[in-house]
Amino acid sequence: MFRRILVLADNYKLTDSLLRYIPNVFPTSEYHVLSVIDYAYDILSVTDYVEDTLHESAIRAMLHCVSILDEAGINTRKTILKGNFQAVVEKYVRENGIDLVATETYIDEVKKKSHFSWHLERLFRAIRIPILFMDRPVEEKKPGSVCILYSATGHSEAAVNIGMRLANWLKATCTVLYVGQRKGSEVFPHLEQKAERMGVPVQIDRHEYTSSHELLAAIGCYDLLVTSRGGRSWKDRILMTLKRLPLKKIEIEAILYAPIPTILVGECPEVSYGY
């Protein structure tokens, strides 16, 4: 499905769960592990000691991630680079034909929602390819069900395309949850025709979700969520910080509070993703 997957190396304990999870989902992909030494956050404070410490930390994170993937029989391409995190990752993705970025996020223990670091927020704005993230340990198995959040906008069209193909590739059940403003009678025939053209059995959840609490309860019944993170226009890029995504409030809350691994899809129709 995704030919080349980039894992961002981190010593955070949730990375271990992520690294044991993704080989079950994409066992045939080519894996790249990248560790970035970024001085940009406070370059004036970078002494020789700080530089050595950051370099050693990057090496430890890299070796730790590779060792876990080795346990799963995954051969990896290992890279450590210096520079601005966003610029380094964006360039690596472009030059190495990466199809998917996999990373962990953090739980805000006060609000109990996903928390993306400043680095990741900027990365979401910079790259167009899908990003798989998880904010809690999950069962290390191949997903048996895929849930697609769809709002009938241009932003979510790419998400539904990838979500349907992913479900078909995984041989998993596929359900579309509709949260758009248009009448379902105008949208559902389009989804049914799209699924038929792709040859993918899809169930359309025709319930009208009016609250994020109700929507999240439904999402929690599935193994993997696929949704949009917004489009590529200049306006979208300006707005696309995590709390100001060009999405509806209910979509943003689904991203922040979803209890299952999530793939955020950009508006990127020119990429084939190995279909």
C-alpha positions, 0 to 999 in steps of 0.5 A: 500500500505505502511503499516507503514509510518514514519513522521519526526516531524518538526515545519517548516510550510510546514509540515502542508501541508504534514500532511494534504496531506498524509492521503488522499493518504494513509488513511489506513496506520499505522502512526508513528511520530518521533521527534529527539533531535540531539546534534551532530551538535555542541556537545561542545555548548550543555549547560543545557539551549540548551538541555532544549530548544531543548527538548521543541522544539521537544515536540512542533513539535511532538504535533503539527504534531499529532494534525494535523493528529488527525484532519484527524482521524489518530491515531499515534504512538508518539516517541521522541528520542535523538541521531544522526539524521541519526542513530536514524531514520535508527534504528527506520525504521529497528526496527519498519518495516517502509515502507515509510518515509514522510518529507518536504524539502525546496525551495532554493529561489535563484535557486528555487529548492528543498533543502535537509538539511544535515541531509536528504542527509545522511538519503537518503544514509542510508535507503533503503525504499522509501521517500516521500517528497514535497517542496511546498503546494499542493491540499490536495486530493488523487492523480489521476495520477502517473508519473514514471521517468524511465531510463531502469537502475537497479536503476529505475527498482524498481521505476517502479515496485513500481510506477505501483503498487501504481497507481493501488492501488490508482486507478490512471492513470499511465504514464511512462516517458522514459529518458534512453539512449537505444532505445525506441524500446528496452525498451517499450516492456519490460514496456508493458509486466511488466504492463501486468503481474501486471495487471496495465493499463499504458501509455508510453510517447514515447517522447524523452526528451532532456532537463530538462525544457521540462521534468519538464513541462510534470511532472507538468501535473501529481499529483505524481512523482515516481523516483529512487534515485540510487542503493545500491552498495558501489560506489552508497553509496559513490556518493549518496549525493544529488548533486552527485546521481548516476543518469543522469543529467536530472533525478537529475534535475527532482528530484530537480525541480519537482513541485509535491510531489515525492517518491524517491525509492531505489533499494530494491527488497526484501521489499514487501511494503504490496502488 
